[in-house]
Amino acid sequence: MFSVRPLPEFTAWLDGLKDNRVRGAVAEGIKRLTFGLLGEFKAVGDGVMELRIELGAGWRICYTQCGAQIVVLLAGGSKRTQKKDIQRAKTLAALLKSERDKDEKSHSRRRPA
């Protein structure tokens, strides 16, 4: 099983969806991710994956994986906003990686040799 963690930007997008059917389909896609059922996805670069939600306007979830068991939800959107959503997700993934790298460096300096 995977631990799925949304970034605040993803949660704000999801909360802003007005169509309950879309919100339910996205929630189902997230639930499937927790079980490792990745569905129809593709790598879009810079460690970001795009999961397609089969409903209406071509909804998508962008995520990245941190370690073997943690999936971080970065962004969401429709086919119409796909390019912008992917770019935003890549930016968020880069920030996340930068923060992880800083944490790893600070932890390695604290360990006795």
CYANA upper distance limits for C-alpha pairs under 8 A (distance plus 0.5 A):
  1 MET  CA     34 THR  CA      6.10
  1 MET  CA     35 PHE  CA      5.39
  1 MET  CA     36 GLY  CA      6.54
  1 MET  CA     69 GLN  CA      7.51
  2 PHE  CA     33 LEU  CA      7.51
  2 PHE  CA     34 THR  CA      5.12
  2 PHE  CA     35 PHE  CA      6.74
  2 PHE  CA     36 GLY  CA      6.79
  2 PHE  CA     69 GLN  CA      5.20
  2 PHE  CA     70 ILE  CA      6.06
  2 PHE  CA     71 VAL  CA      7.17
  3 SER  CA     34 THR  CA      6.58
  3 SER  CA     69 GLN  CA      6.50
  3 SER  CA     70 ILE  CA      5.25
  3 SER  CA     71 VAL  CA      6.63
  4 VAL  CA     30 ILE  CA      8.10
  4 VAL  CA     33 LEU  CA      7.86
  4 VAL  CA     34 THR  CA      6.60
  4 VAL  CA     70 ILE  CA      6.39
  4 VAL  CA     71 VAL  CA      5.23
  4 VAL  CA     72 VAL  CA      6.31
  4 VAL  CA     73 LEU  CA      7.63
  5 ARG  CA     70 ILE  CA      7.86
  5 ARG  CA     71 VAL  CA      6.73
  5 ARG  CA     72 VAL  CA      5.32
  5 ARG  CA     73 LEU  CA      6.56
  6 PRO  CA     10 PHE  CA      6.37
  6 PRO  CA     11 THR  CA      6.77
  6 PRO  CA     72 VAL  CA      6.06
  6 PRO  CA     73 LEU  CA      4.93
  6 PRO  CA     74 LEU  CA      7.08
  7 LEU  CA     11 THR  CA      6.96
  7 LEU  CA     72 VAL  CA      7.39
  7 LEU  CA     73 LEU  CA      6.50
  7 LEU  CA     74 LEU  CA      6.31
  8 PRO  CA     12 ALA  CA      6.61
  9 GLU  CA     13 TRP  CA      6.82
  9 GLU  CA     74 LEU  CA      7.43
  9 GLU  CA     75 ALA  CA      7.13
 10 PHE  CA     14 LEU  CA      6.68
 10 PHE  CA     73 LEU  CA      6.82
 10 PHE  CA     74 LEU  CA      6.01
 10 PHE  CA     75 ALA  CA      5.29
 10 PHE  CA     76 GLY  CA      6.95
 11 THR  CA     15 ASP  CA      6.49
 12 ALA  CA     16 GLY  CA      6.60
 13 TRP  CA     17 LEU  CA      7.16
 13 TRP  CA     75 ALA  CA      7.85
 13 TRP  CA     76 GLY  CA      7.14
 13 TRP  CA     77 GLY  CA      8.46
 14 LEU  CA     23 ARG  CA      7.29
 14 LEU  CA     76 GLY  CA      8.01
 17 LEU  CA     22 VAL  CA      7.90
 17 LEU  CA     23 ARG  CA      6.84
 18 LYS  CA     23 ARG  CA      8.33
 19 ASP  CA     23 ARG  CA      6.84
 20 ASN  CA     24 GLY  CA      6.45
 21 ARG  CA     25 ALA  CA      6.65
 22 VAL  CA     26 VAL  CA      6.64
 22 VAL  CA     55 LEU  CA      7.54
 22 VAL  CA     56 GLY  CA      8.44
 22 VAL  CA     59 TRP  CA      8.47
 23 ARG  CA     27 ALA  CA      6.62
 24 GLY  CA     28 GLU  CA      6.61
 25 ALA  CA     29 GLY  CA      6.75
 25 ALA  CA     53 ILE  CA      7.37
 25 ALA  CA     55 LEU  CA      7.87
 26 VAL  CA     30 ILE  CA      6.77
 26 VAL  CA     53 ILE  CA      7.18
 26 VAL  CA     61 ILE  CA      8.27
 27 ALA  CA     31 LYS  CA      6.65
 28 GLU  CA     32 ARG  CA      6.70
 29 GLY  CA     33 LEU  CA      6.86
 29 GLY  CA     53 ILE  CA      7.38
 30 ILE  CA     34 THR  CA      7.11
 31 LYS  CA     35 PHE  CA      7.50
 32 ARG  CA     36 GLY  CA      7.05
 32 ARG  CA     37 LEU  CA      5.62
 32 ARG  CA     38 LEU  CA      7.33
 32 ARG  CA     39 GLY  CA      8.41
 33 LEU  CA     37 LEU  CA      5.72
 33 LEU  CA     38 LEU  CA      6.00
 38 LEU  CA     51 LEU  CA      7.90
 39 GLY  CA     51 LEU  CA      7.53
 39 GLY  CA     52 ARG  CA      8.24
 40 GLU  CA     51 LEU  CA      6.39
 40 GLU  CA     52 ARG  CA      6.24
 40 GLU  CA     53 ILE  CA      8.50
 41 PHE  CA     49 MET  CA      7.10
 41 PHE  CA     50 GLU  CA      5.80
 41 PHE  CA     51 LEU  CA      4.76
 41 PHE  CA     52 ARG  CA      6.53
 42 LYS  CA     49 MET  CA      6.09
 42 LYS  CA     50 GLU  CA      5.92
 42 LYS  CA     51 LEU  CA      7.31
 43 ALA  CA     47 GLY  CA      7.78
 43 ALA  CA     48 VAL  CA      6.55
 43 ALA  CA     49 MET  CA      4.92
 43 ALA  CA     50 GLU  CA      6.82
 44 VAL  CA     48 VAL  CA      6.24
 44 VAL  CA     49 MET  CA      6.16
 44 VAL  CA     50 GLU  CA      7.11
 44 VAL  CA     86 ILE  CA      7.93
 45 GLY  CA     49 MET  CA      7.94
 45 GLY  CA     90 LYS  CA      8.13
 46 ASP  CA     90 LYS  CA      6.75
 46 ASP  CA     93 ALA  CA      8.20
 46 ASP  CA     94 ALA  CA      8.24
 47 GLY  CA     64 THR  CA      6.50
 47 GLY  CA     65 GLN  CA      8.11
 47 GLY  CA     90 LYS  CA      8.20
 47 GLY  CA     93 ALA  CA      7.83
 48 VAL  CA     62 CYS  CA      7.05
 48 VAL  CA     63 TYR  CA      6.18
 48 VAL  CA     64 THR  CA      5.39
 48 VAL  CA     65 GLN  CA      8.47
 48 VAL  CA     89 ALA  CA      7.50
 48 VAL  CA     90 LYS  CA      6.76
 48 VAL  CA     93 ALA  CA      7.52
 49 MET  CA     62 CYS  CA      6.09
 49 MET  CA     63 TYR  CA      5.85
 49 MET  CA     64 THR  CA      6.51
 50 GLU  CA     60 ARG  CA      6.93
 50 GLU  CA     61 ILE  CA      6.16
 50 GLU  CA     62 CYS  CA      5.00
 50 GLU  CA     63 TYR  CA      6.98
 50 GLU  CA     86 ILE  CA      8.47
 51 LEU  CA     60 ARG  CA      6.01
 51 LEU  CA     61 ILE  CA      5.60
 51 LEU  CA     62 CYS  CA      6.80
 51 LEU  CA     63 TYR  CA      8.34
 52 ARG  CA     58 GLY  CA      7.45
 52 ARG  CA     59 TRP  CA      6.64
 52 ARG  CA     60 ARG  CA      5.13
 52 ARG  CA     61 ILE  CA      7.14
 53 ILE  CA     58 GLY  CA      6.98
 53 ILE  CA     59 TRP  CA      5.64
 53 ILE  CA     60 ARG  CA      6.07
 53 ILE  CA     61 ILE  CA      8.11
 54 GLU  CA     58 GLY  CA      6.93
 54 GLU  CA     59 TRP  CA      7.57
 55 LEU  CA     59 TRP  CA      7.16
 57 ALA  CA     78 SER  CA      6.36
 57 ALA  CA     79 LYS  CA      6.82
 57 ALA  CA     80 ARG  CA      8.29
 58 GLY  CA     78 SER  CA      5.85
 58 GLY  CA     79 LYS  CA      5.60
 59 TRP  CA     76 GLY  CA      7.93
 59 TRP  CA     77 GLY  CA      6.16
 59 TRP  CA     78 SER  CA      4.72
 59 TRP  CA     79 LYS  CA      6.80
 60 ARG  CA     76 GLY  CA      6.02
 60 ARG  CA     77 GLY  CA      5.93
 60 ARG  CA     78 SER  CA      6.33
 60 ARG  CA     79 LYS  CA      7.90
 60 ARG  CA     82 GLN  CA      8.35
 61 ILE  CA     73 LEU  CA      7.77
 61 ILE  CA     74 LEU  CA      8.14
 61 ILE  CA     75 ALA  CA      6.49
 61 ILE  CA     76 GLY  CA      4.92
 61 ILE  CA     77 GLY  CA      7.27
 62 CYS  CA     73 LEU  CA      6.74
 62 CYS  CA     74 LEU  CA      6.02
 62 CYS  CA     75 ALA  CA      5.61
 62 CYS  CA     76 GLY  CA      6.39
 62 CYS  CA     85 ASP  CA      8.32
 62 CYS  CA     86 ILE  CA      7.42
 62 CYS  CA     89 ALA  CA      6.78
 63 TYR  CA     71 VAL  CA      7.22
 63 TYR  CA     72 VAL  CA      6.01
 63 TYR  CA     73 LEU  CA      4.94
 63 TYR  CA     74 LEU  CA      5.60
 63 TYR  CA     75 ALA  CA      7.55
 63 TYR  CA     89 ALA  CA      7.88
 64 THR  CA     71 VAL  CA      6.36
 64 THR  CA     72 VAL  CA      5.91
 64 THR  CA     73 LEU  CA      7.25
 64 THR  CA     74 LEU  CA      7.74
 64 THR  CA     93 ALA  CA      7.28
 65 GLN  CA     69 GLN  CA      8.20
 65 GLN  CA     70 ILE  CA      6.33
 65 GLN  CA     71 VAL  CA      4.97
 65 GLN  CA     72 VAL  CA      6.59
 66 CYS  CA     70 ILE  CA      5.76
 66 CYS  CA     71 VAL  CA      6.61
 66 CYS  CA     72 VAL  CA      7.66
 74 LEU  CA     89 ALA  CA      5.86
 74 LEU  CA     92 LEU  CA      7.08
 74 LEU  CA     93 ALA  CA      7.72
 75 ALA  CA     85 ASP  CA      6.88
 75 ALA  CA     86 ILE  CA      8.21
 75 ALA  CA     88 ARG  CA      7.70
 75 ALA  CA     89 ALA  CA      6.07
 76 GLY  CA     85 ASP  CA      7.04
 77 GLY  CA     81 THR  CA      6.59
 77 GLY  CA     82 GLN  CA      6.92
 77 GLY  CA     85 ASP  CA      6.78
 78 SER  CA     82 GLN  CA      6.43
 81 THR  CA     85 ASP  CA      6.53
 82 GLN  CA     86 ILE  CA      6.55
 83 LYS  CA     87 GLN  CA      6.76
 84 LYS  CA     88 ARG  CA      6.69
 85 ASP  CA     89 ALA  CA      6.59
 86 ILE  CA     90 LYS  CA      6.64
 87 GLN  CA     91 THR  CA      6.78
 88 ARG  CA     92 LEU  CA      6.74
 89 ALA  CA     93 ALA  CA      6.52
 90 LYS  CA     94 ALA  CA      6.64
 91 THR  CA     95 LEU  CA      6.85
 92 LEU  CA     96 LEU  CA      6.62
 93 ALA  CA     97 LYS  CA      6.60
 94 ALA  CA     98 SER  CA      6.60
 95 LEU  CA     99 GLU  CA      6.73
 96 LEU  CA    100 ARG  CA      6.74
 97 LYS  CA    101 ASP  CA      6.57
 98 SER  CA    102 LYS  CA      6.76
 99 GLU  CA    103 ASP  CA      6.74
100 ARG  CA    104 GLU  CA      6.65
101 ASP  CA    105 LYS  CA      6.71
102 LYS  CA    106 SER  CA      6.71
103 ASP  CA    107 HIS  CA      6.63
104 GLU  CA    108 SER  CA      6.59
105 LYS  CA    109 ARG  CA      6.79
106 SER  CA    110 ARG  CA      7.07
107 HIS  CA    111 ARG  CA      7.17
